Amino acid sequence: MNEYKHRCLLPFHHIAVRPDSRVFPCCQFRWENTPKDLDLSHDDVFNHPFMQQLRESMIKDEYVAGCSSCYEQEKLTNGKSSMRLNFINDGLGTKIPENPVLTHIDLALSNVCNNRCRMCNPGLSTNWYSDAIKLGLDFFDVNLKDGISGVKYSKNLFDIYDFSKLRHIKLIGGEPLMEEKKFIEILNKCNLSQLKIFLTTNTTMIPSEALNDLLKQCKFLSVNLSVDAYGSLNSFLRKGSQWETVEKVIDWFAENHPRNKRTYVNLFSVISIYNVNIFYKLEEYIKHRYSDKIGIEWRMVQGRDWLKCFNLPFEVKHRILSNLKDKVDDYTYKMVENEMMKKPGNLNSFLEIDNKLNNIRSEHWKDHNPELYDMLKEYIKES
């Protein structure tokens, strides 16, 4: 049993690097609680003063505001699940190490991506640039050939840290499979027999034979396939993808990396206003088509308040929750209910940005989720 309420050993072993060169203690650490100078311009970002201060808080088992996501998930699951607890149980434990050693890294190789998902932004997808210009959004410029800082970015990390000591690599993007050369370069510097790989992909690309051979040599492979809905609604939410291609990619992973003791392939799916009433249909499809070869995990959309389900009108919330009651498990239902009911929303904040994107992209979600549109049409004033 874990005797500590707040202690987490990730700050002693882990950094999360993002395409704009910013660094976080982990992927769930709150952006607003992270200093802006925690980035790759620092000579030794793993031992940045903020990281040292965070380690002191963990030694003392103090509450850390940036760790609130884990605390909230633990409350939701009665202390059974969170990223913090998962790493404690996966071998990090709670004993403070003598010296911090970088053994875990969460790495975005660049923001190069072939999709422009509704919940994304130009910082994480080059395909978002044209929409961002039309929306008047500020965003950083990048070299589309090399990503944010390309191979130099990776080599700087190679020069500072010994990648042979890595035991856990999480690869995200952009789309990491569009950066295969860099991915392979990293794996060739690691001790694969001791390495656990956690790959998140937008489910539009299949790994090459060369990359797949390296993945098969790893101690453990976990793949998150980012898919948010069944059929055409997913193509709407993840603009640039086609359902036929997504299905072929899922088929490939089910065939080449079925679940076993060293492989875990999962759909990692996001619930937002756009799919909250019918997200369960994707789960039904996965269970029917792939049985126990592929799983699915749901998360509420993060960091985009306009997309959050609490913005729905009160009557619509209750109608959706009533319909979900016998279609999803208790944990997922409670997660959706908590998100919907935690505060009053503002449907206009959703409609304002939704309308702008619909006009720019010449599309509308009512063609892919008519059930939700029927619930909301009395609240929508279309131009």
C-alpha positions in Angstrom: 0.0 0.0 0.0 1.3 3.5 -0.9 1.9 5.4 2.3 2.5 8.7 0.5 -0.2 11.1 -0.7 1.8 13.1 -3.1 5.2 11.6 -3.6 6.2 10.7 -7.2 9.6 9.7 -8.3 9.3 10.9 -11.9 11.1 14.2 -11.2 14.2 12.0 -10.2 14.1 10.1 -13.5 12.0 11.8 -16.2 11.5 14.8 -18.5 8.9 15.6 -21.1 10.2 17.5 -24.2 7.8 19.3 -26.5 8.1 20.5 -30.1 8.7 24.2 -29.0 11.7 23.0 -26.9 9.8 23.5 -23.6 10.3 20.8 -21.0 7.9 19.5 -18.3 8.4 17.1 -15.4 5.9 14.9 -17.1 3.1 15.0 -19.7 0.4 15.6 -17.1 2.2 18.4 -15.2 0.2 21.6 -15.6 1.7 24.1 -18.1 0.7 27.1 -16.0 2.7 25.7 -13.1 5.9 25.2 -15.1 8.5 28.0 -15.5 8.9 29.2 -19.1 12.7 29.0 -18.9 12.5 25.2 -18.3 13.5 24.4 -21.9 16.3 23.0 -24.0 18.3 26.2 -23.9 19.3 25.2 -20.4 22.6 23.3 -20.3 21.2 20.5 -18.1 17.4 20.8 -18.1 17.0 17.6 -16.1 18.8 19.3 -13.2 17.2 22.8 -13.7 16.5 24.6 -10.4 12.8 24.0 -10.8 13.4 20.2 -11.1 15.6 20.3 -8.0 12.9 22.2 -6.1 10.2 19.7 -7.3 12.4 16.9 -6.0 12.5 18.5 -2.6 8.7 18.7 -2.5 8.5 15.0 -3.4 11.0 14.1 -0.6 8.7 15.9 1.8 5.5 14.4 0.3 4.2 17.9 -0.3 1.2 18.9 -2.4 2.3 20.2 -5.8 -0.1 22.3 -7.8 1.3 21.1 -11.1 0.5 17.5 -10.2 -3.3 18.2 -9.8 -4.3 16.0 -12.7 -3.0 12.9 -10.9 -4.6 13.9 -7.6 -8.0 14.4 -9.4 -7.8 11.0 -11.1 -6.9 9.3 -7.8 -9.9 10.9 -6.2 -12.1 9.8 -9.1 -10.8 6.2 -8.8 -10.7 6.0 -5.0 -7.0 6.0 -5.0 -6.6 3.2 -7.5 -5.3 4.8 -10.6 -3.3 7.8 -11.9 -0.1 8.3 -13.8 1.7 8.8 -10.5 0.5 5.5 -9.1 1.1 3.7 -12.4 4.8 4.6 -12.3 5.0 3.7 -8.6 3.6 0.3 -9.3 5.7 -0.2 -12.5 9.0 -0.2 -10.7 9.8 3.4 -9.6 8.4 2.8 -6.2 8.6 5.6 -3.6 12.1 5.3 -2.2 14.1 8.4 -3.0 17.2 7.5 -5.1 20.7 8.6 -4.1 21.2 10.5 -7.3 18.7 11.6 -10.0 19.3 9.7 -13.2 17.4 10.2 -16.5 15.9 6.9 -17.3 12.5 8.0 -18.6 11.8 10.5 -21.4 8.7 11.7 -23.1 9.8 13.1 -26.4 8.1 15.0 -29.2 10.4 14.7 -32.2 8.8 17.7 -33.9 5.4 19.1 -34.7 5.3 17.7 -38.2 1.9 16.1 -38.8 -0.4 15.1 -41.6 -3.6 15.8 -39.6 -5.2 19.0 -38.2 -7.4 17.6 -35.5 -10.1 19.8 -34.0 -8.6 19.7 -30.5 -5.1 20.4 -31.8 -3.1 23.6 -32.6 -0.2 24.8 -34.9 2.3 24.1 -32.1 1.6 20.4 -32.4 0.8 20.1 -36.1 2.3 21.8 -39.1 -0.9 20.9 -41.0 -2.7 23.5 -38.7 -0.7 26.4 -40.1 -3.1 27.5 -42.9 -6.1 27.4 -40.5 -4.1 29.3 -37.9 -3.3 32.1 -40.3 -7.0 32.4 -41.3 -8.0 32.5 -37.6 -5.3 35.1 -36.8 -3.6 32.9 -34.3 0.0 33.6 -33.2 2.3 30.6 -33.7 6.0 29.9 -34.0 7.6 29.3 -37.3 9.4 26.1 -38.1 11.3 24.4 -40.9 8.9 21.9 -42.4 11.8 19.7 -43.5 13.5 19.4 -40.1 10.7 20.1 -37.7 11.3 22.5 -34.8 15.0 22.0 -34.7 15.4 18.7 -36.4 18.2 16.2 -35.8 20.2 18.9 -34.0 17.5 18.8 -31.3 17.9 15.1 -30.8 21.7 15.2 -31.0 21.9 17.9 -28.2 20.0 15.5 -25.9 22.4 12.7 -27.0 25.4 14.8 -26.1 24.1 15.6 -22.6 22.5 12.3 -21.6 23.4 8.7 -21.9 20.5 7.1 -23.8 21.8 3.6 -23.0 20.5 4.3 -19.5 17.0 4.9 -20.7 14.4 2.4 -19.6 11.2 4.2 -20.8 10.7 6.3 -23.9 7.4 7.8 -24.8 7.2 9.1 -28.4 4.6 11.6 -29.5 4.4 14.4 -32.1 3.3 15.9 -34.3 3.1 12.5 -35.8 6.2 10.5 -34.7 6.0 8.0 -37.6 6.6 11.0 -40.0 10.0 11.3 -38.2 11.1 7.6 -38.6 14.7 8.5 -39.3 15.0 10.3 -35.9 13.0 7.6 -34.2 15.4 4.9 -35.5 18.4 7.0 -34.5 17.2 7.2 -31.0 16.5 3.5 -30.7 20.0 2.7 -32.0 21.5 4.5 -29.0 19.4 2.6 -26.5 19.7 -0.8 -24.8 16.6 -2.3 -26.5 16.5 -5.4 -24.3 15.9 -3.1 -21.3 13.7 -0.5 -23.0 10.0 0.1 -22.8 8.6 2.0 -25.7 5.3 4.0 -25.5 4.3 5.2 -29.0 1.4 7.5 -29.7 0.4 7.7 -33.4 -2.6 9.3 -35.2 -3.3 5.9 -36.9 -2.7 7.0 -40.5 0.8 5.4 -41.0 2.3 1.9 -40.7 5.9 1.5 -39.4 8.5 0.5 -41.9 10.1 -2.9 -41.7 13.3 -1.3 -40.3 11.5 0.4 -37.5 9.3 -2.6 -36.8 12.4 -4.8 -36.4 13.7 -2.5 -33.7 10.4 -2.3 -31.9 10.3 -6.1 -31.8 13.6 -6.1 -29.9 12.4 -3.9 -27.1 11.5 -5.2 -23.7 8.0 -3.9 -23.9 6.0 -2.0 -26.6 2.8 0.0 -25.9 1.1 1.7 -28.7 -1.7 4.4 -28.3 -3.7 4.6 -31.5 -5.4 8.0 -31.5 -8.9 7.5 -32.8 -11.9 9.4 -31.4 -15.0 8.1 -33.2 -16.3 5.4 -35.5 -16.4 6.2 -39.2 -16.8 9.6 -40.8 -17.0 11.5 -37.5 -13.4 10.5 -36.8 -12.3 11.8 -40.2 -14.0 15.1 -39.2 -12.4 15.3 -35.8 -9.0 14.3 -37.1 -9.0 16.2 -40.4 -6.6 14.6 -42.9 -7.3 11.0 -41.9 -9.7 8.7 -43.7 -11.6 5.9 -41.9 -10.5 3.3 -44.5 -6.8 4.1 -43.8 -7.4 4.2 -40.0 -9.0 0.7 -40.2 -6.1 -0.7 -42.2 -3.6 0.7 -39.6 -5.5 -0.8 -36.7 -5.6 -4.1 -38.6 -1.9 -4.0 -39.1 -1.2 -3.5 -35.4 -3.7 -6.1 -34.4 -1.9 -8.6 -36.7 1.7 -7.6 -36.0 1.5 -6.6 -32.3 -1.5 -8.4 -30.7 -1.7 -8.0 -26.9 0.6 -10.2 -24.9 3.0 -10.0 -22.0 5.4 -7.6 -24.0 2.9 -5.8 -26.2 0.0 -3.6 -25.4 -1.9 -1.9 -28.2 -4.7 0.4 -27.2 -7.0 3.0 -28.8 -6.4 6.3 -26.9 -9.6 8.2 -27.5 -10.7 11.7 -26.5 -14.3 12.7 -25.5 -15.4 16.2 -26.4 -18.7 18.0 -27.3 -18.5 16.6 -30.8 -18.7 12.9 -29.8 -19.9 12.7 -26.2 -23.3 11.3 -27.1 -22.0 8.5 -29.4 -18.4 7.8 -28.4 -19.4 4.4 -27.1 -20.1 3.2 -30.7 -16.3 3.2 -31.3 -15.8 0.9 -28.3 -18.5 -1.5 -29.5 -16.8 -1.6 -32.9 -13.4 -2.3 -31.5 -14.6 -5.1 -29.2 -16.5 -6.7 -32.0 -13.8 -6.5 -34.7 -10.6 -7.0 -32.6 -11.8 -8.9 -29.5 -8.9 -8.9 -27.0 -6.2 -7.9 -29.6 -6.8 -4.2 -29.2 -8.2 -2.3 -26.2 -9.6 1.2 -25.8 -9.1 3.9 -23.2 -11.2 7.1 -22.9 -10.0 10.5 -21.7 -11.8 13.9 -21.5 -10.4 16.5 -23.8 -7.7 18.6 -22.1 -6.6 22.2 -22.6 -9.3 23.3 -24.9 -12.1 24.8 -22.8 -14.3 25.5 -25.8 -14.5 21.8 -26.6 -15.4 20.6 -23.1 -18.7 19.0 -22.4 -19.7 21.3 -19.5 -20.5 23.9 -22.3 -23.6 21.9 -23.3 -27.0 23.2 -22.2 -28.3 21.6 -18.9 -31.1 19.8 -20.6 -28.8 18.3 -23.2 -26.4 17.1 -20.6 -29.1 15.2 -18.8 -30.4 13.7 -22.0 -26.9 12.4 -23.0 -26.1 11.1 -19.5 -29.4 9.2 -19.4 -28.6 7.5 -22.7 -25.0 6.7 -21.7 -26.0 5.0 -18.4 -26.4 1.5 -19.8 -23.9 1.8 -22.6 -20.6 2.5 -20.8 -18.8 1.2 -17.7 -19.2 2.9 -14.4 -15.8 4.5 -14.4 -16.3 6.1 -17.9 -19.8 7.2 -17.0 -18.6 8.9 -13.8 -15.7 10.6 -15.7 -18.1 12.0 -18.3 -20.7 13.0 -15.6 -18.0 14.8 -13.5 -16.8 16.7 -16.6 -20.3 17.7 -17.7 -21.6 18.8 -14.3 -18.5 20.3 -12.6 -19.5 23.8 -13.7 -22.0 25.8 -15.9 -20.7 26.2 -19.4 -21.1 28.6 -22.3 -22.3 27.0 -25.5 -21.5 30.1 -27.4 -17.8 29.7 -26.6 -18.0 26.4 -28.5 -20.2 27.7 -31.3 -18.0 30.7 -32.0 -14.8 28.7 -32.7 -16.7 25.8 -34.2 -18.4 28.1 -36.7 -15.1 29.7 -37.7 -13.5 26.3 -38.3 -16.6 25.0 -40.2 -16.4 28.0 -42.5 -12.6 27.7 -43.1 -12.9 24.0 -43.8 -16.2 24.0 -45.6 -17.7 21.3 -43.4 -20.1 20.8 -40.5 -20.3 18.1 -37.8 -24.1 17.8 -38.2 -23.4 15.5 -41.2 -21.4 13.1 -39.0 -23.4 13.4 -35.7 -27.0 14.3 -36.6 -28.2 13.0 -33.3 -26.2 15.7 -31.4 -27.3 18.3 -33.9 -30.9 17.5 -33.3 -30.4 18.0 -29.6 -28.7 21.4 -30.1 -30.4 22.9 -33.2 -32.7 25.1 -31.1 -29.6 26.7 -29.6 -27.7 27.2 -32.9 -28.2 30.2 -35.1 -26.6 29.4 -38.4 -25.5 32.1 -40.7 
